[in-house]
Amino acid sequence: MKVIILAAGYATRLFPLTLTQPKPLLPVAGKPMIDYVMDNLHAIDGIDRIYVVTNAKFAGHFQSWADSYRANKAMLNFTIVNDNSTDEANKLGAIGDLHLVLARENLDDDVIVVAGDNLFSEKLGAFGRYCREKQAPVLGLFDVGNLDLARKYSIVKVDETGRLLHFEEKPAHPSTTLIGIALYYYPKSVLPLIRQYIQEGNNPDQPGRLVQWLYPRTPFYTWTVPDIWYDIGSKETLEEAGRIFARR
């Protein structure tokens, strides 16, 4: 199994913090937020390589981080994939970056895809076991508990088996507080559909758009993230996450 960490954004809402440092490497309670991603993914059995896809500006930053993480915490194999973008104007978008890694690295394996700025408080071993059991695409879910907050995300509806029935990006009038987050599992049997999505000229940004395109075409399941999850999109959420994780 492979992991692809999406980390090619420029995080302009966090300027000036992200002018010289990529968002996933900003510290939260004393360590880079990407460390939380990796520490919790490490509980999933069978991961043999992690691909971090980033931009030309920060490829060196992530290589230094990967070398340090591998030496100090886990003998994992990392590959830093530079998408060669230099700013917001020529970025590939999250789905474009995913497709780039699949194509450039000739991947033919099950893949977990996660945004590098997602903070999880719990190990994700159960997510890995669920994905192996389903052998179908899986979307991570979280209950934000607030309809106003849900408007900022993608709301979902599922059936009693956890299968995705409805997915809507940033609804004006959400009917649920259950949202899809940037944690995905794509078995290798689904990878040709990702190539098809790009070849048909669909929007390469916002990874939820791929979910929206896929779930009517193939069974798509869901898994709810336990305890705490943060999507770091502003200085306020960065500071709040720092306070919460410092207490833990």
CORHU-V526627 format. One line per field, one symbol per residue. phi: phi as a letter, one per 40 degrees, with the letter a starting at -180 (. if undefined). Layout:
phi=???
This chain:
phi=.bbbbcabcbfccbdcdbcbacdccccbfgadccccdcdccccccgcbabbbcabccbdcccccccccccccbacccbbcbccgcbadcbccgccccdcdcdcccfcbacbbbaccbcbbcbcbdcccccccccfadbbcbaccgaccccccbbcbbbcccgccbaabcfccbcbabcbcbcbbbbccccdcccccdcccgcdcbfdcccdccccccadbbbacccgbabbcbacccccccdcccccc
